[in-house]
Amino acid sequence: GRRVGRVAMLRTARGIGRALQGLPGRSSAPCLTRQPSAAWTAGGTRGLVNAETMGTVMRVDQGKWSAFMFGRERQLLIHVVNTAEEGNAESVMSAMDTFWNETFKMEGTDSWSIRGDLIDRVVKDKKPRRCMEIGTYCGYSSLRIARNLPAEGLLVSIELDPLFAAIATKIVEHAGLERKVKILMGTVEQRTDNILSCFKHMSKAGTSVDFLLCDHSKELFVPDLKLLEEKGIAGPGTVVMGDTTVYPGEAAIAGGGDLLSYFATNPKYRVQEHIGTHQASGITVSEWVHLP
């Protein structure tokens, strides 16, 4: 999924209270508040930034103030539902593109277009049936993959943040691809058994996926890939695509370059393509070619 805008546009309860002071009829407005739990604090589990970690999320029922208090990802979902044709994946992706382009003033568009075209090309060339994505975010890449899968194809996508997982699920449903996409909430380490169960019904022999997209915290690319290798989810024939590009709204985190180094020094992988997108960042496609 697209990782831009990882930090939602949230406000603390105190700040929102100040913003509403002095407005006629607003002081007693009904609202719902939600404090982030200790398990989902910034810098907590797996080092990912979560949507609720910047302060209390408060929704005021007056329509004028709801959009101000929603995060970007919630606004994206509302935009998709209101503007995209239901059951049309192309229309949904177009609505998402429009929203992010307007939000970030076209910044990062070139790198994002390169990435999208590469996903399309790899999926069409590989013709995968079993696909996996780590880092669903709002579901954009999930749609790009799933729309080109055969009728019996399946994408299993892992997302740590519960808010993003819920939003992505609704976006996938609106695009009409819910039968081809299964979103699991948690980490790779937590969900390996569930991943295997999702593919169990498919007739293809073996357990390894045909295509794997790494699109989560960049320092976790190699550790999570190694775990998938140990569990047999990544194996001979698996094409792995990792994107270390830092997109607008993301913080630069060390460790992204480790993926290319891992492929380059591992004899079982063959690097098929590497496209530099910004400074040391880039998109790498590699295939496990070593036969057991």
Backbone bond lengths (Angstrom), bond angles and torsions (degrees), N, CA, C in turn:
res aa  C-N    CA-C-N  psi(-1)  N-CA   C-N-CA  omega(-1)  CA-C   N-CA-C  phi
1 G - - - 1.424 - - 1.468 109.43 -
2 R 1.390 118.67 162.94 1.450 120.46 -177.71 1.502 109.69 -75.31
3 R 1.365 116.83 126.99 1.442 120.27 -173.72 1.516 112.90 -94.69
4 V 1.338 118.00 5.23 1.456 118.66 178.76 1.510 109.20 -64.48
5 G 1.327 115.93 150.95 1.453 120.06 175.59 1.511 112.50 67.96
6 R 1.368 118.34 34.59 1.451 120.52 -175.63 1.526 111.97 -58.96
7 V 1.342 117.47 -32.13 1.465 119.36 -179.83 1.507 108.80 -92.89
8 A 1.325 118.16 113.78 1.459 121.91 -176.21 1.519 110.34 -68.83
9 M 1.358 115.79 156.13 1.462 121.54 -178.98 1.527 108.41 -82.20
10 L 1.335 114.55 81.95 1.454 120.97 -174.85 1.523 109.49 -108.83
11 R 1.309 117.39 162.14 1.462 122.95 178.02 1.516 108.85 -133.39
12 T 1.304 117.73 147.51 1.459 120.43 175.91 1.510 109.02 -71.76
13 A 1.344 115.39 157.32 1.460 119.87 -179.23 1.517 110.73 -59.98
14 R 1.333 115.72 -37.01 1.461 118.57 -179.45 1.518 110.92 -66.22
15 G 1.340 116.05 -42.44 1.456 119.81 -179.31 1.514 111.51 -65.44
16 I 1.332 116.36 -39.86 1.460 120.09 179.37 1.525 110.03 -67.17
17 G 1.358 114.65 -38.57 1.464 117.52 178.59 1.515 111.28 -59.96
18 R 1.347 116.07 -42.33 1.463 119.44 177.80 1.524 111.16 -63.39
19 A 1.339 116.05 -38.62 1.466 119.66 -178.02 1.519 111.49 -64.96
20 L 1.362 115.87 -28.97 1.462 119.35 -176.12 1.534 112.42 -92.99
21 Q 1.346 117.20 -12.00 1.456 119.20 -178.64 1.521 111.04 -61.71
22 G 1.308 114.84 138.12 1.455 119.75 175.33 1.505 114.12 85.68
23 L 1.352 117.43 -5.74 1.453 119.37 178.59 1.524 108.81 -86.05
24 P 1.315 118.97 126.48 1.468 121.34 -177.39 1.512 110.98 -60.53
25 G 1.337 114.81 130.78 1.462 119.48 174.94 1.506 113.96 77.60
26 R 1.362 119.23 3.37 1.459 120.15 -175.94 1.525 112.70 -101.33
27 S 1.334 117.85 -21.38 1.452 119.74 -170.57 1.515 112.98 -62.66
28 S 1.331 117.72 -29.95 1.458 120.45 -179.11 1.517 112.40 -106.56
29 A 1.322 117.22 20.22 1.467 120.31 -177.21 1.509 110.69 -62.74
30 P 1.370 118.09 133.38 1.463 120.34 178.97 1.510 109.94 -66.94
31 C 1.315 116.72 141.29 1.456 119.68 -179.98 1.515 109.56 -149.70
32 L 1.327 114.25 161.90 1.451 121.97 174.86 1.507 107.72 -115.14
33 T 1.315 118.09 129.87 1.450 120.79 176.17 1.502 109.77 -116.57
34 R 1.339 114.81 149.87 1.451 119.66 -179.95 1.514 108.74 -140.56
35 Q 1.318 116.73 117.81 1.452 120.98 178.20 1.516 109.16 -86.97
36 P 1.334 119.63 136.75 1.448 121.27 177.06 1.517 110.28 -65.42
37 S 1.326 116.26 136.03 1.453 120.16 179.28 1.511 110.62 -76.03
38 A 1.335 115.64 163.50 1.460 120.18 -177.74 1.507 111.71 -62.11
39 A 1.342 116.45 -27.28 1.471 119.74 -177.77 1.510 112.51 -73.55
40 W 1.332 117.29 -13.45 1.467 119.51 -175.41 1.521 110.88 -123.92
41 T 1.307 117.53 41.38 1.450 120.18 179.59 1.501 111.08 -88.80
42 A 1.349 116.53 156.87 1.463 121.02 -179.26 1.516 109.62 -58.96
43 G 1.317 115.71 138.44 1.444 120.93 -179.52 1.516 112.17 75.43
44 G 1.341 116.95 10.42 1.458 121.25 -177.45 1.502 111.78 -86.77
45 T 1.317 115.85 -125.33 1.449 121.96 -171.59 1.515 112.66 -50.78
46 R 1.305 116.50 122.32 1.450 124.52 173.92 1.533 113.15 58.78
47 G 1.323 117.60 9.85 1.452 119.99 173.87 1.517 115.12 74.59
48 L 1.350 118.39 13.15 1.451 120.03 -178.68 1.522 110.65 -89.66
49 V 1.325 115.58 151.92 1.457 121.17 175.21 1.516 108.19 -87.71
50 N 1.317 117.37 130.87 1.457 121.87 -177.41 1.519 111.13 -110.82
51 A 1.298 115.51 156.08 1.459 120.74 -170.63 1.518 113.44 -64.72
52 E 1.323 118.03 -26.75 1.449 120.39 -172.97 1.531 113.05 -97.89
53 T 1.341 119.00 7.63 1.453 120.00 -169.17 1.508 114.70 -88.32
54 M 1.305 118.94 -5.12 1.462 119.91 -176.87 1.524 113.11 -92.30
55 G 1.318 118.08 3.64 1.458 120.09 178.83 1.507 110.68 144.11
56 T 1.297 116.75 -177.64 1.452 121.13 179.71 1.520 110.50 -69.61
57 V 1.326 115.83 135.28 1.464 120.58 174.65 1.515 107.30 -92.18
58 M 1.309 116.79 125.10 1.462 120.69 -178.46 1.520 109.41 -127.59
59 R 1.319 116.34 131.50 1.456 120.21 175.86 1.521 109.37 -113.91
60 V 1.299 115.80 122.97 1.459 121.99 175.00 1.518 107.09 -100.56
61 D 1.318 117.46 133.26 1.453 120.92 -169.52 1.522 114.32 -70.51
62 Q 1.318 118.51 -19.09 1.458 118.91 177.16 1.527 109.58 -64.76
63 G 1.322 115.26 127.10 1.460 119.93 -174.60 1.510 114.25 -55.98
64 K 1.330 117.14 -32.44 1.460 120.50 -176.69 1.516 111.78 -63.01
65 W 1.347 116.70 -30.44 1.450 120.00 -173.66 1.523 113.09 -102.77
66 S 1.331 118.11 -12.32 1.458 120.22 -175.68 1.520 111.91 -62.55
67 A 1.341 117.03 -46.73 1.465 120.14 -177.71 1.521 111.04 -62.62
68 F 1.338 116.59 -36.84 1.464 120.79 179.54 1.523 111.19 -62.50
69 M 1.320 116.08 -34.79 1.454 120.11 -174.52 1.518 113.17 -93.25
70 F 1.314 117.82 -11.66 1.461 120.38 175.45 1.524 109.14 -78.07
71 G 1.335 116.87 151.77 1.454 120.98 171.58 1.518 110.03 -77.09
72 R 1.322 115.79 169.29 1.459 121.14 -179.74 1.519 112.05 -57.78
73 E 1.328 116.02 -39.92 1.467 119.19 -175.52 1.529 111.37 -66.50
74 R 1.329 116.84 -37.60 1.468 119.58 175.61 1.530 110.08 -65.32
75 Q 1.325 115.79 -41.90 1.463 119.12 178.29 1.528 111.04 -62.97
76 L 1.327 116.48 -36.30 1.464 120.39 176.52 1.520 110.75 -60.11
77 L 1.320 117.20 -47.23 1.461 120.91 179.91 1.524 111.13 -59.63
78 I 1.329 116.61 -45.32 1.464 120.53 178.86 1.528 109.97 -60.62
79 H 1.341 116.54 -42.87 1.469 120.81 179.37 1.527 111.26 -61.76
80 V 1.325 116.79 -43.30 1.466 120.69 -179.68 1.524 111.12 -63.64
81 V 1.316 116.75 -47.11 1.468 120.75 -178.45 1.520 110.81 -63.59
82 N 1.324 117.06 -36.79 1.462 120.95 -176.14 1.525 114.02 -81.22
83 T 1.330 117.88 -23.58 1.473 119.54 -172.10 1.525 114.76 -119.21
84 A 1.331 118.77 -22.23 1.466 120.59 -175.99 1.521 111.41 -94.62
85 E 1.318 115.68 145.50 1.460 121.25 178.39 1.522 109.51 -70.83
86 E 1.310 116.94 126.36 1.455 121.02 -179.27 1.525 110.74 -65.40
87 G 1.310 116.30 135.04 1.454 121.25 -179.67 1.516 114.17 84.25
88 N 1.324 117.74 5.01 1.459 122.54 -177.69 1.533 108.60 -119.58
89 A 1.332 116.64 101.97 1.463 121.07 -176.73 1.522 111.94 -62.53
90 E 1.330 116.92 -37.44 1.460 120.17 179.66 1.531 110.91 -63.04
91 S 1.324 116.00 -40.86 1.462 120.65 179.49 1.527 110.78 -66.51
92 V 1.319 116.65 -39.39 1.465 120.69 179.60 1.525 110.26 -65.67
93 M 1.332 118.40 -44.97 1.458 121.38 179.43 1.531 111.18 -64.27
94 S 1.321 116.49 -37.27 1.458 120.55 177.78 1.528 110.58 -64.07
95 A 1.329 116.85 -40.95 1.465 120.90 177.88 1.525 110.65 -64.53
96 M 1.325 116.67 -39.33 1.465 120.38 178.42 1.525 110.87 -66.66
97 D 1.330 116.64 -42.00 1.467 120.10 177.10 1.525 111.08 -59.25
98 T 1.322 116.06 -45.52 1.467 120.66 -179.48 1.523 111.00 -60.60
99 F 1.322 116.21 -44.65 1.467 120.63 -178.79 1.521 111.28 -61.73
100 W 1.345 117.57 -48.78 1.459 119.78 -177.02 1.526 111.57 -70.29
101 N 1.316 117.62 -36.12 1.469 119.72 178.08 1.522 111.19 -62.94
102 E 1.320 115.99 -39.87 1.456 119.37 178.17 1.527 111.08 -71.41
103 T 1.323 116.46 -36.74 1.461 120.56 -178.63 1.525 111.77 -66.22
104 F 1.329 116.72 -42.01 1.463 121.00 -175.45 1.522 113.14 -109.01
105 K 1.345 116.77 16.39 1.464 121.59 174.35 1.526 111.94 53.24
106 M 1.328 116.02 42.09 1.473 124.30 176.03 1.529 113.18 71.49
107 E 1.332 119.01 1.90 1.461 120.47 179.65 1.529 109.87 -65.24
108 G 1.327 116.91 133.59 1.459 121.88 179.18 1.514 114.49 82.71
109 T 1.336 118.05 2.45 1.459 121.39 -175.64 1.526 112.01 -62.50
110 D 1.329 117.65 -40.98 1.465 120.31 -177.52 1.522 111.53 -62.07
111 S 1.333 116.89 -47.90 1.469 120.38 179.57 1.517 110.91 -63.97
112 W 1.331 115.83 -38.34 1.465 119.51 -179.11 1.534 111.29 -67.26
113 S 1.324 116.54 -37.30 1.466 120.20 178.23 1.527 111.03 -66.86
114 I 1.336 116.27 -40.73 1.467 120.14 177.55 1.520 110.20 -60.51
115 R 1.300 116.05 -45.09 1.462 121.62 179.87 1.530 111.37 -61.56
116 G 1.338 116.59 -47.01 1.461 120.01 -179.81 1.512 112.30 -61.78
117 D 1.324 116.71 -43.75 1.470 120.40 178.79 1.527 111.22 -63.31
118 L 1.338 116.24 -37.50 1.461 119.79 -179.44 1.525 111.21 -68.74
119 I 1.326 117.51 -40.99 1.465 120.73 175.83 1.521 109.89 -58.43
120 D 1.341 116.85 -47.19 1.462 120.66 179.93 1.519 111.38 -58.94
121 R 1.324 116.13 -44.57 1.465 120.20 -176.30 1.527 111.73 -67.67
122 V 1.319 116.78 -44.11 1.459 120.21 -179.33 1.527 110.99 -63.97
123 V 1.329 116.45 -43.31 1.466 119.89 -179.28 1.526 110.89 -66.37
124 K 1.314 117.33 -40.32 1.468 119.90 179.40 1.529 111.47 -68.71
125 D 1.352 117.14 -37.33 1.463 120.20 179.58 1.522 111.79 -73.03
126 K 1.304 117.41 -43.17 1.462 122.69 -177.00 1.526 112.18 -75.65
127 K 1.339 116.53 -30.70 1.470 122.77 -175.58 1.538 111.36 51.24
128 P 1.319 117.25 55.91 1.466 120.57 -176.80 1.518 113.08 -73.31
129 R 1.312 115.61 155.35 1.463 122.29 171.96 1.521 110.26 -110.13
130 R 1.328 115.43 -38.98 1.460 121.09 178.52 1.529 108.46 -106.51
131 C 1.319 115.50 118.80 1.470 120.05 -179.54 1.526 109.71 -128.30
132 M 1.309 114.89 152.56 1.458 120.55 177.04 1.522 109.25 -138.93
133 E 1.318 115.11 144.38 1.463 122.53 177.40 1.516 108.21 -131.68
134 I 1.328 117.13 134.02 1.463 121.36 174.29 1.522 106.81 -109.22
135 G 1.320 116.28 113.01 1.466 120.89 -177.33 1.514 111.04 103.66
136 T 1.320 116.74 76.94 1.472 121.86 -177.35 1.517 111.96 -70.20
137 Y 1.307 116.93 -39.50 1.456 125.51 -168.68 1.528 108.62 50.18
138 C 1.337 120.18 -118.67 1.466 120.57 -177.66 1.522 113.28 -98.57
139 G 1.327 117.72 4.94 1.463 120.27 170.91 1.511 116.80 97.53
140 Y 1.336 118.41 7.57 1.469 119.55 -176.66 1.525 111.71 -63.43
141 S 1.320 117.26 -51.30 1.468 119.75 -179.76 1.523 111.39 -66.69
142 S 1.322 116.57 -30.62 1.466 120.26 175.62 1.525 110.35 -58.72
143 L 1.327 115.78 -42.37 1.468 119.80 179.04 1.520 110.93 -66.35
144 R 1.331 117.01 -41.33 1.470 120.20 -178.65 1.524 110.84 -62.12
145 I 1.324 116.34 -37.92 1.458 120.32 179.68 1.518 110.40 -74.78
146 A 1.324 116.99 -51.28 1.463 121.52 -171.26 1.524 112.97 -65.18
147 R 1.320 117.83 -32.88 1.471 119.35 -176.76 1.523 111.80 -65.54
148 N 1.343 117.98 -21.77 1.464 121.38 -179.59 1.528 113.29 -102.83
149 L 1.327 117.64 6.96 1.464 120.53 178.31 1.525 110.44 -81.79
150 P 1.334 116.84 151.47 1.469 119.07 174.89 1.524 110.72 -67.81
151 A 1.302 116.48 172.36 1.464 120.86 -175.17 1.520 112.35 -56.56
152 E 1.324 116.72 -36.23 1.461 120.41 -178.33 1.523 112.88 -91.63
153 G 1.336 117.85 3.01 1.460 121.70 -177.47 1.516 112.62 -73.16
154 L 1.343 115.72 156.47 1.459 120.85 -179.29 1.521 110.24 -145.06
155 L 1.328 115.40 136.66 1.455 122.95 171.96 1.520 108.36 -112.20
156 V 1.331 116.32 125.73 1.465 121.50 173.02 1.527 107.00 -106.01
157 S 1.319 116.25 122.47 1.459 121.41 -175.96 1.522 109.87 -119.00
158 I 1.333 115.60 134.70 1.459 121.96 -177.55 1.525 109.83 -107.01
159 E 1.331 116.51 130.41 1.463 121.34 178.09 1.524 109.54 -137.35
160 L 1.320 116.34 126.77 1.455 120.92 -179.06 1.520 112.89 -73.44
161 D 1.326 117.58 -41.16 1.459 120.70 -173.18 1.529 110.82 -80.54
162 P 1.339 118.48 124.52 1.468 120.29 -177.49 1.523 113.92 -64.96
163 L 1.332 117.40 -33.00 1.461 120.02 178.87 1.524 110.61 -66.60
164 F 1.328 116.94 -47.62 1.457 120.41 179.40 1.528 111.18 -62.70
165 A 1.336 116.53 -40.11 1.463 120.44 179.46 1.529 110.76 -61.44
166 A 1.332 116.41 -41.18 1.471 120.49 -179.85 1.529 110.85 -67.52
167 I 1.320 116.76 -43.63 1.466 120.65 179.84 1.523 109.98 -64.14
168 A 1.324 117.18 -45.13 1.471 120.72 179.50 1.520 111.41 -61.30
169 T 1.321 116.84 -39.65 1.468 120.55 178.97 1.528 110.89 -60.05
170 K 1.321 117.47 -43.65 1.467 121.02 179.90 1.522 111.11 -68.83
171 I 1.327 117.47 -36.64 1.458 120.22 179.17 1.533 110.17 -67.19
172 V 1.329 116.51 -42.58 1.474 120.43 177.39 1.525 110.13 -61.68
173 E 1.323 116.97 -41.94 1.470 120.58 177.74 1.525 110.89 -62.97
174 H 1.314 117.43 -42.61 1.470 120.69 -179.84 1.527 110.76 -63.39
175 A 1.330 116.32 -31.05 1.472 120.66 178.62 1.527 112.12 -80.12
176 G 1.323 117.63 -8.62 1.453 121.09 178.44 1.522 114.43 79.61
177 L 1.349 117.17 21.80 1.468 120.78 -176.10 1.526 112.47 -114.16
178 E 1.329 116.88 21.18 1.462 119.38 -175.99 1.527 113.46 -64.43
179 R 1.341 117.91 -23.13 1.470 119.63 178.93 1.524 112.01 -78.51
180 K 1.318 116.76 -14.78 1.467 120.73 -178.84 1.515 113.03 -106.47
181 V 1.330 117.61 -5.45 1.465 121.01 -176.70 1.518 109.49 -129.88
182 K 1.327 115.63 127.65 1.457 121.95 174.40 1.526 107.46 -119.90
183 I 1.331 116.56 119.02 1.459 121.56 -178.90 1.526 108.95 -102.16
184 L 1.331 115.27 123.12 1.460 121.90 178.34 1.526 109.10 -109.58
185 M 1.315 116.64 135.35 1.454 120.98 -179.05 1.522 109.65 -95.77
186 G 1.327 116.87 129.27 1.451 121.57 179.45 1.514 111.11 139.83
187 T 1.321 116.40 -159.18 1.457 122.38 178.72 1.523 109.50 -108.41
188 V 1.317 116.47 166.72 1.464 120.63 176.20 1.520 109.92 -58.84
189 E 1.304 115.83 -43.23 1.464 120.49 -178.89 1.528 111.43 -60.28
190 Q 1.321 116.71 -39.09 1.458 121.14 -178.78 1.524 113.00 -75.85
191 R 1.325 117.51 -26.89 1.459 120.72 -167.40 1.532 115.44 -113.34
192 T 1.317 118.12 14.03 1.478 118.61 -177.98 1.528 111.92 -60.11
193 D 1.333 117.23 -42.27 1.473 119.85 179.76 1.519 110.93 -64.60
194 N 1.333 116.88 -39.82 1.459 120.35 178.80 1.523 111.48 -65.83
195 I 1.329 116.71 -37.88 1.464 120.66 178.42 1.521 110.29 -60.56
196 L 1.322 116.11 -46.99 1.466 120.94 179.02 1.529 110.99 -61.81
197 S 1.334 116.80 -39.73 1.469 120.85 179.93 1.522 111.80 -64.10
198 C 1.332 116.59 -36.49 1.467 120.05 -178.80 1.528 111.76 -62.57
199 F 1.331 116.36 -34.46 1.463 120.29 -177.67 1.529 112.87 -93.24
200 K 1.321 117.17 -2.23 1.458 121.12 -172.82 1.524 112.60 -61.88
201 H 1.327 117.09 -33.86 1.466 120.97 -175.69 1.526 112.86 -75.43
202 M 1.330 117.28 -13.28 1.459 120.04 -176.20 1.518 109.98 -78.86
203 S 1.300 115.97 142.32 1.460 121.67 -170.62 1.520 113.85 -75.57
204 K 1.330 117.56 -19.37 1.455 119.93 -176.93 1.520 111.05 -60.92
205 A 1.326 116.49 134.94 1.451 121.02 179.90 1.521 110.49 -67.33
206 G 1.335 115.27 150.52 1.460 119.39 178.57 1.513 112.04 88.60
207 T 1.326 114.98 173.31 1.461 120.54 -177.02 1.521 113.28 -118.01
208 S 1.312 118.88 -10.05 1.462 120.73 -174.41 1.522 111.52 -74.48
209 V 1.340 115.34 148.46 1.461 120.89 178.77 1.525 109.22 -83.86
210 D 1.313 115.57 158.58 1.463 121.08 179.06 1.531 111.65 -84.58
211 F 1.340 116.03 -32.54 1.466 120.55 -176.63 1.516 108.86 -142.25
212 L 1.336 115.91 134.76 1.457 122.46 179.69 1.522 108.91 -131.04
213 L 1.339 116.29 125.25 1.460 122.12 176.41 1.520 109.00 -109.01
214 C 1.335 116.90 119.38 1.464 122.71 175.31 1.523 108.26 -94.81
215 D 1.322 116.44 113.04 1.465 120.58 -173.81 1.521 110.04 -142.55
216 H 1.347 115.95 36.66 1.462 120.00 -179.60 1.524 109.17 -116.88
217 S 1.312 118.13 -148.43 1.465 120.36 179.53 1.520 109.48 -63.38
218 K 1.309 115.35 125.69 1.465 120.16 -168.72 1.524 113.64 -65.41
219 E 1.325 117.14 -29.17 1.453 119.17 178.83 1.528 112.48 -72.36
220 L 1.336 116.98 -9.80 1.461 121.36 179.98 1.526 112.43 -100.06
221 F 1.332 118.02 -2.60 1.463 120.13 -178.09 1.526 111.34 -53.63
222 V 1.321 116.69 -56.69 1.466 120.55 -174.82 1.532 111.88 -68.84
223 P 1.348 119.90 -47.87 1.469 118.70 178.11 1.530 113.66 -57.34
224 D 1.324 116.99 -42.33 1.465 119.28 -179.57 1.528 111.44 -70.93
225 L 1.332 117.42 -35.92 1.457 120.06 177.27 1.523 110.47 -64.25
226 K 1.320 117.14 -41.89 1.467 120.67 177.83 1.533 111.09 -61.81
227 L 1.319 116.56 -39.39 1.465 120.53 177.96 1.526 111.24 -63.92
228 L 1.325 116.44 -41.73 1.468 120.40 178.04 1.525 111.11 -65.56
229 E 1.321 116.78 -35.08 1.465 120.62 175.72 1.525 110.75 -64.12
230 E 1.333 116.17 -43.76 1.463 120.70 -179.98 1.524 111.79 -62.14
231 K 1.327 116.77 -35.30 1.463 121.64 -177.88 1.524 112.40 -85.93
232 G 1.337 117.14 -4.04 1.462 120.19 -179.50 1.511 114.27 80.25
233 I 1.331 117.51 8.06 1.467 120.53 179.01 1.520 110.02 -77.85
234 A 1.324 117.33 -33.97 1.467 122.83 168.76 1.517 106.98 -106.27
235 G 1.324 116.46 130.06 1.458 119.95 -176.53 1.509 111.32 -159.44
236 P 1.328 118.12 -167.68 1.465 121.24 -179.75 1.531 111.74 -52.24
237 G 1.319 116.41 128.15 1.457 121.70 -179.64 1.514 114.14 95.58
238 T 1.336 118.03 -12.92 1.462 120.60 179.81 1.528 110.49 -72.27
239 V 1.334 116.20 127.88 1.462 122.12 172.87 1.521 107.64 -96.04
240 V 1.333 116.60 124.83 1.461 122.16 -178.34 1.524 109.08 -111.36
241 M 1.325 115.70 129.67 1.454 121.35 176.37 1.519 108.14 -120.78
242 G 1.333 116.36 126.40 1.458 121.15 178.37 1.512 110.44 -126.48
243 D 1.326 116.02 135.36 1.463 121.56 -179.03 1.516 108.99 -114.59
244 T 1.342 117.28 111.63 1.470 121.43 179.31 1.525 112.46 -97.81
245 T 1.331 117.01 9.29 1.460 120.68 179.21 1.522 110.55 -65.12
246 V 1.335 116.25 137.86 1.463 121.16 174.50 1.524 107.20 -94.39
247 Y 1.330 116.28 110.83 1.461 121.63 -176.64 1.529 110.42 -91.60
248 P 1.337 118.15 162.95 1.467 121.34 178.72 1.524 111.22 -52.48
249 G 1.326 115.84 133.08 1.456 120.58 -179.45 1.512 113.49 94.27
250 E 1.335 118.14 -12.08 1.453 121.66 179.10 1.521 110.78 -97.59
251 A 1.308 116.21 152.05 1.455 121.46 174.20 1.516 109.14 -95.70
252 A 1.328 116.73 138.57 1.456 120.42 178.06 1.529 109.72 -69.92
253 I 1.333 116.24 127.85 1.461 122.17 -178.72 1.514 108.25 -126.36
254 A 1.312 116.11 132.97 1.460 120.33 179.47 1.519 110.26 -65.73
255 G 1.323 115.96 151.13 1.456 120.12 174.96 1.509 113.88 117.66
256 G 1.335 117.58 -15.95 1.457 119.86 -177.73 1.511 113.05 -62.82
257 G 1.356 116.99 -35.63 1.454 119.84 -178.85 1.507 113.90 -69.10
258 D 1.343 117.14 -13.15 1.452 120.33 -179.39 1.523 112.06 -64.14
259 L 1.332 118.16 -27.97 1.460 120.71 -176.94 1.523 110.97 -65.44
260 L 1.326 118.10 -48.48 1.454 120.77 178.90 1.526 110.44 -62.29
261 S 1.326 117.17 -41.31 1.461 120.54 177.92 1.523 111.17 -62.43
262 Y 1.319 116.25 -38.90 1.463 120.97 179.47 1.522 110.78 -62.96
263 F 1.314 116.41 -44.72 1.465 120.37 178.46 1.534 111.11 -65.23
264 A 1.327 115.37 -43.43 1.464 120.32 -174.75 1.529 112.25 -66.49
265 T 1.320 117.18 -28.88 1.470 120.64 -176.94 1.523 113.08 -103.05
266 N 1.309 117.34 1.18 1.463 121.29 -178.42 1.525 109.28 -105.50
267 P 1.327 118.73 114.44 1.464 120.99 -173.84 1.529 114.96 -65.74
268 K 1.326 116.93 -18.13 1.465 117.36 -179.25 1.526 112.55 -80.37
269 Y 1.334 117.26 -11.87 1.459 120.71 179.00 1.528 111.14 -108.24
270 R 1.306 115.14 147.00 1.459 121.54 172.48 1.515 108.27 -123.18
271 V 1.334 115.89 120.14 1.461 120.16 178.83 1.520 108.90 -71.62
272 Q 1.311 117.03 118.32 1.462 121.91 -179.49 1.518 112.16 -89.07
273 E 1.337 115.68 -32.67 1.466 118.64 -176.40 1.520 109.52 -163.35
274 H 1.333 115.71 140.97 1.463 121.23 171.68 1.517 107.75 -138.69
275 I 1.315 115.52 123.06 1.462 121.65 -178.62 1.517 108.55 -115.88
276 G 1.330 116.96 115.48 1.457 120.61 176.11 1.514 110.07 -72.26
277 T 1.330 116.51 132.30 1.463 120.59 -178.03 1.520 112.94 -113.63
278 H 1.332 117.46 -33.21 1.467 119.35 -179.42 1.509 108.56 -163.94
279 Q 1.322 117.00 116.51 1.457 122.79 -179.54 1.528 109.64 50.65
280 A 1.338 117.83 -118.06 1.463 120.30 -177.78 1.523 112.60 -87.99
281 S 1.327 117.02 -0.29 1.461 120.80 -177.77 1.520 111.10 -83.14
282 G 1.317 115.05 161.83 1.448 118.73 177.39 1.517 112.10 178.54
283 I 1.323 114.57 178.59 1.461 122.21 179.74 1.522 107.64 -116.68
284 T 1.320 115.99 125.11 1.460 121.56 -176.00 1.521 110.31 -117.62
285 V 1.327 115.58 134.47 1.462 121.73 174.97 1.522 107.38 -119.89
286 S 1.328 116.34 125.46 1.457 121.05 -178.55 1.518 109.47 -139.11
287 E 1.334 117.29 151.91 1.461 121.45 -179.33 1.521 110.23 -125.00
288 W 1.329 115.23 137.90 1.459 121.32 173.86 1.519 107.30 -75.39
289 V 1.316 116.70 110.74 1.468 120.76 -176.01 1.526 112.72 -111.53
290 H 1.337 117.06 -11.19 1.460 120.28 -178.82 1.522 110.39 -71.63
291 L 1.311 117.50 123.54 1.462 120.92 178.84 1.523 110.08 -90.22
292 P 1.320 117.51 140.32 1.469 120.21 -178.29 1.530 111.07 -67.75
